[in-house]
Amino acid sequence: MSAASHEHQQALILQADGKLALAEDFCQAALRIKRAEERDTEMAGILNTLASIRLDLGDATEARRDAICAVEILADRGDPGKDAEADRLRVRSLCLIARSHMQMHEYDQARPLLERALTLAGFCLEEESAEQCHVLLLLGKLCHQAGHWHEAHEYYLRALHMAEQTFDAYHGEVANACHHLAQLAEGWAKPEDLHPYARLGYEIRSSIFGSTHPLTAAAQGGWAMVLEQMGDTRDANDKYLHALAIFDRHFAGEQCELSVNPELLRDYAVCLRGATRHLIAEGRGADACEFSERAQQVFERVLGKRHPFVKQCRREHQALLRSTPRGRRHSRYSAWEWWRSFSFIR
C-alpha cells in the first residue's frame, strides 16, 4: 500500500467514526502526496472523500471545488462505460456536487446533477444497485427539502424496493429508506400510510444495533413523528422521550468523543423538538431547556459553532429559553435516569 493510500484509508476510518477534523487532515496529507505523482482514479477518490468530509463540516464551497476537480481528473480516463471504478467515482462526484448545492438550498442546480448520476449508475453500474439506491435517496431528500413531498415519496419508495431486492429484507439500507419515508409525516395528508415504514425501520435497526443505540433512537423518533401526525400524541410523546433519553445518555459528558455523524445529530434535533413540545405542555419547561442546552453543547463540540446546522439549532435553543420560564435545578438531570424510573419500556 502506498503512502497516499495509507493516509486515505486512515481518513476513511476517521470519517466513519465521525472524527471529521482529523479525517480532513489525513485526507489533505494523502492529497499532497498524490499531487507529486500521477493524476489518476486514486487521486479522484481522495478528492471525493475530502469533499464528503467538508460537506459534513458545513463547507459546501470547498467541497464543491474538490468534487469538480475529481470530475476533471476522471474526464481524462475516457468515456463512461469503460472503467467501472472510474464510473463509480463519477457517480459519487456528481452526488457530492449536488449535495453542496442542496446545503446552500440551490435545489434547481442540484437536481440535474442527481438525475445525471442516476442515469450513469443505471447504464454503467447496472449490477451495482447500491449506487442507484444511494442516488435515489438523495433525490428523495432533495425533493423533501424543496417541499415536493409526493416526488420525495416516490423516490424513497424506489430506493426501498431497490434495497429490498439488492440486500435482504432486514438490511440497514432498507431501514434507511424506511426512516426517510417516516420523516415525510409532517407534510403528508395521510400519515397512517407511512406508519408501516416507520415501524419497520425501527424494528430493523433495533434488531441490528439493539434498542438503546442512537441509530435506533433516530428511527424511534421518526416513528414518533408519524404517530404525532396521526393524532396518537400519547404514544408519540412516550417514543420522543425515550429516544431523547437514549441520545442524552449516549452523548453525556465525554461519551461522545466527537464520534458522531451530522445526520445522527439532525435526528437528535428532531427528537429534541418533539420531546420539548411534550415537556412544555406538561409544565416542565426547566427540563426542556436543560435537555436543549446539553444537546446544543454536543452539536457545537462535534461540528463547531460556525456550522449552518449548529447556527439553526442555536436559534431554536435561544427561542426556547426566551419563551420558557426556568426553575432552579441543583443537580444534573438525566433523561435516561428519569426514563428508567418508569415501570415500562417502549
C-alpha positions in Angstrom: 0.0 0.0 0.0 1.4 3.4 -1.0 1.8 6.3 1.5 -1.1 8.1 -0.1 -3.4 5.1 0.1 -2.5 4.6 3.8 -3.3 8.2 4.6 -6.6 7.9 2.6 -7.6 4.7 4.4 -7.0 6.4 7.8 -9.2 9.3 6.7 -12.0 7.0 5.7 -11.8 5.2 9.1 -11.8 8.5 11.0 -14.7 9.8 8.9 -16.7 6.7 9.6 -16.1 7.3 13.3 -17.3 10.9 13.0 -13.9 12.4 13.7 -14.1 14.8 10.9 -11.3 17.3 11.7 -8.7 14.5 11.9 -10.2 12.9 8.8 -9.7 16.1 6.9 -6.1 16.4 8.0 -5.3 12.8 6.8 -7.1 13.4 3.5 -5.2 16.5 2.8 -1.9 14.7 3.6 -2.9 12.0 1.1 -3.7 14.6 -1.5 -0.3 16.3 -1.0 1.4 13.1 -1.7 -0.7 12.3 -4.8 -0.1 15.8 -6.3 3.6 14.9 -6.7 2.5 11.8 -8.6 0.1 10.9 -11.5 -3.5 12.3 -11.7 -5.3 9.0 -11.6 -8.5 7.5 -10.2 -6.9 7.2 -6.7 -6.5 10.9 -6.6 -10.1 11.4 -7.7 -11.2 9.1 -4.9 -9.2 11.1 -2.3 -10.8 14.3 -3.6 -14.2 12.8 -3.3 -13.5 11.7 0.3 -12.2 15.2 1.1 -15.4 16.8 -0.4 -17.6 14.4 1.6 -15.8 15.4 4.9 -16.0 19.1 4.1 -19.8 18.8 3.4 -20.2 17.2 6.8 -18.2 20.1 8.3 -20.6 22.5 6.5 -18.0 23.9 4.0 -20.1 23.5 0.8 -17.9 25.8 -1.3 -14.6 24.0 -0.8 -16.4 20.6 -1.1 -17.8 21.5 -4.5 -14.4 22.6 -5.6 -12.8 19.3 -4.6 -15.6 17.3 -6.3 -15.3 19.3 -9.5 -11.6 18.6 -9.6 -12.3 14.9 -9.2 -14.7 15.1 -12.2 -12.0 16.8 -14.3 -9.5 14.1 -13.5 -12.0 11.3 -14.3 -12.7 13.0 -17.7 -9.1 12.2 -18.7 -9.9 8.5 -18.1 -12.1 8.2 -21.2 -15.8 7.9 -21.8 -18.1 6.3 -19.3 -18.7 2.6 -19.5 -15.1 1.6 -20.0 -13.9 1.6 -16.4 -16.3 0.6 -13.6 -14.1 2.1 -10.9 -14.0 5.5 -12.7 -17.8 5.3 -13.3 -18.4 4.7 -9.6 -16.3 7.7 -8.8 -18.1 9.8 -11.4 -21.4 9.0 -9.8 -20.1 9.9 -6.4 -18.6 13.2 -7.6 -21.9 14.2 -9.2 -23.7 13.4 -5.9 -21.2 15.4 -3.9 -21.6 18.4 -6.1 -25.4 18.1 -5.9 -25.1 17.9 -2.1 -23.1 21.1 -2.0 -25.9 22.8 -3.8 -28.5 21.3 -1.5 -26.6 22.5 1.5 -26.9 26.0 0.1 -30.6 25.5 -0.8 -29.8 25.6 -4.6 -32.2 22.8 -5.4 -32.6 23.7 -9.1 -28.9 23.3 -9.6 -28.7 20.0 -7.6 -31.5 18.1 -9.3 -30.0 17.8 -12.9 -26.7 16.6 -11.3 -28.5 13.8 -9.4 -30.6 12.8 -12.4 -27.4 12.5 -14.4 -25.8 10.5 -11.7 -28.8 8.1 -11.6 -28.7 7.7 -15.4 -25.0 7.0 -15.3 -25.4 4.5 -12.4 -28.2 2.8 -14.3 -26.3 2.3 -17.6 -22.7 1.8 -16.4 -23.2 0.2 -13.0 -26.4 -1.7 -13.5 -25.2 -4.6 -11.5 -24.4 -2.4 -8.5 -27.9 -1.4 -7.3 -26.4 0.1 -4.1 -25.1 3.1 -6.1 -28.6 3.7 -7.6 -30.2 3.3 -4.2 -27.9 6.0 -2.8 -28.8 8.4 -5.6 -32.5 7.7 -5.2 -32.3 8.6 -1.5 -30.5 11.8 -2.3 -33.2 12.7 -4.9 -35.8 12.0 -2.4 -34.1 14.2 0.2 -33.8 17.0 -2.3 -37.5 16.9 -3.1 -38.3 16.7 0.6 -36.2 19.8 1.4 -37.7 21.6 -1.5 -41.2 20.8 -0.3 -42.1 18.4 -3.1 -43.5 15.7 -0.8 -45.1 13.4 -3.3 -42.0 13.3 -5.5 -39.9 12.6 -2.4 -42.2 9.8 -1.5 -41.8 8.2 -5.0 -38.0 8.4 -4.9 -37.9 6.9 -1.3 -40.2 4.1 -2.3 -38.0 3.3 -5.4 -34.9 3.3 -3.1 -36.7 1.0 -0.6 -37.7 -1.5 -3.3 -34.2 -1.5 -4.8 -32.7 -2.0 -1.3 -35.0 -5.0 -0.7 -34.0 -6.5 -4.0 -30.3 -5.9 -3.5 -30.0 -6.8 0.1 -32.1 -8.9 2.5 -35.3 -7.6 3.9 -33.8 -6.7 7.3 -30.7 -4.8 5.9 -29.6 -1.4 7.2 -30.2 0.2 3.8 -33.9 -0.9 4.0 -34.1 0.7 7.4 -32.6 3.9 6.0 -35.2 4.1 3.2 -38.0 3.4 5.8 -36.6 6.1 8.1 -36.6 8.7 5.3 -40.2 7.8 4.4 -41.2 8.3 8.1 -39.7 11.8 8.0 -42.3 12.8 5.4 -45.0 12.6 8.0 -45.2 16.3 8.9 -46.3 17.2 5.3 -48.2 14.1 4.5 -52.0 14.1 4.1 -52.4 10.5 5.3 -49.6 9.8 7.8 -51.1 6.4 8.5 -49.8 5.3 5.1 -46.2 5.9 6.5 -46.7 4.1 9.7 -45.7 0.6 8.5 -42.4 2.0 7.1 -41.7 3.9 10.4 -42.3 0.8 12.4 -40.3 -1.4 10.1 -37.3 1.0 10.2 -37.3 0.9 14.0 -37.6 -2.9 14.1 -34.7 -3.4 11.7 -32.4 -1.0 13.5 -33.4 -2.4 16.9 -32.5 -6.0 15.7 -29.2 -4.8 14.2 -27.9 -2.3 16.8 -30.0 -3.0 19.9 -32.8 -1.0 21.4 -30.5 1.6 23.1 -28.3 2.6 20.1 -28.6 6.2 18.8 -29.5 4.9 15.3 -32.4 3.0 16.9 -33.4 6.1 18.8 -33.4 8.1 15.5 -35.8 5.5 14.0 -37.9 5.7 17.1 -38.1 9.5 16.7 -39.2 9.0 13.1 -41.9 6.6 14.3 -43.0 9.1 16.9 -43.3 11.8 14.3 -45.7 9.6 12.3 -47.8 8.8 15.4 -47.9 12.5 16.3 -49.3 13.4 12.9 -51.8 10.5 13.2 -53.1 12.1 16.4 -51.7 9.4 18.8 -50.0 12.0 20.9 -49.6 9.9 24.0 -47.7 7.1 22.2 -45.7 9.7 20.2 -44.7 11.6 23.3 -43.5 8.4 25.0 -41.4 7.5 22.0 -40.0 11.0 21.7 -39.0 11.0 25.3 -37.5 7.5 25.2 -35.5 8.4 22.1 -34.3 11.7 23.8 -33.3 9.6 26.8 -31.1 7.4 24.6 -29.5 10.4 22.9 -29.0 12.2 26.2 -27.3 9.2 27.8 -25.2 8.4 24.8 -23.8 11.9 24.4 -23.5 12.6 28.1 -20.1 14.0 29.3 -17.2 12.6 27.3 -19.0 9.5 25.9 -19.5 11.3 22.6 -15.7 11.7 21.9 -16.6 13.6 18.7 -17.6 10.2 17.2 -20.9 11.1 15.5 -22.1 11.9 12.0 -24.2 15.1 11.2 -27.2 13.0 10.1 -27.4 11.5 13.5 -27.3 14.9 15.1 -30.2 16.0 12.9 -32.2 13.0 14.2 -31.2 14.0 17.7 -32.6 17.5 17.0 -35.9 16.1 15.7 -36.4 14.0 18.9 -35.4 17.0 21.0 -38.1 19.2 19.3 -40.8 16.6 19.8 -39.9 15.8 23.4 -39.6 19.6 24.2 -43.2 20.2 22.9 -44.4 17.5 25.3 -42.4 18.6 28.3 -43.5 22.3 27.9 -47.2 21.1 27.6 -46.7 19.2 30.9 -45.3 22.4 32.6 -41.7 21.0 32.7 -40.1 23.9 30.9 -36.9 23.7 33.0 -36.3 20.1 31.9 -36.9 21.0 28.3 -34.4 23.8 28.5 -31.8 21.6 30.2 -32.1 18.9 27.5 -31.9 21.5 24.8 -28.8 23.1 26.4 -26.9 19.8 26.6 -27.8 19.0 23.0 -26.5 22.4 21.8 -23.2 21.7 23.6 -22.9 18.4 21.7 -23.7 20.0 18.4 -21.1 22.7 18.9 -18.5 20.2 20.1 -18.9 17.9 17.1 -19.5 20.4 14.2 -18.2 23.7 15.5 -20.0 26.9 16.3 -20.0 28.1 12.6 -21.7 25.1 11.1 -25.1 26.0 9.5 -26.9 23.3 11.3 -25.5 24.4 14.7 -26.5 28.0 14.0 -30.1 26.9 13.2 -30.2 24.8 16.4 -28.8 27.7 18.4 -31.6 29.9 17.2 -34.2 27.3 18.2 -32.5 26.9 21.6 -32.4 30.6 22.3 -36.1 30.9 21.2 -36.9 28.1 23.7 -35.0 29.9 26.5 -36.9 33.2 25.8 -40.3 31.6 25.8 -40.0 29.1 28.6 -39.6 30.0 32.3 -36.9 28.0 34.0 -36.8 26.9 37.6 -33.8 26.2 39.7 -32.1 22.8 39.5 -29.3 21.8 41.8 -28.0 18.6 40.1 -27.6 17.4 36.5 -31.0 16.0 35.3 -30.5 12.8 33.3 -33.2 11.9 30.9 -32.0 8.3 31.0 -32.4 8.0 34.8 -35.8 9.6 34.6 -36.9 7.2 31.9 -35.6 4.2 33.8 -37.8 5.2 36.7 -40.9 4.2 34.7 -42.2 0.6 35.2 -42.5 0.0 31.4 -40.2 0.2 28.4 -41.2 1.1 24.8 
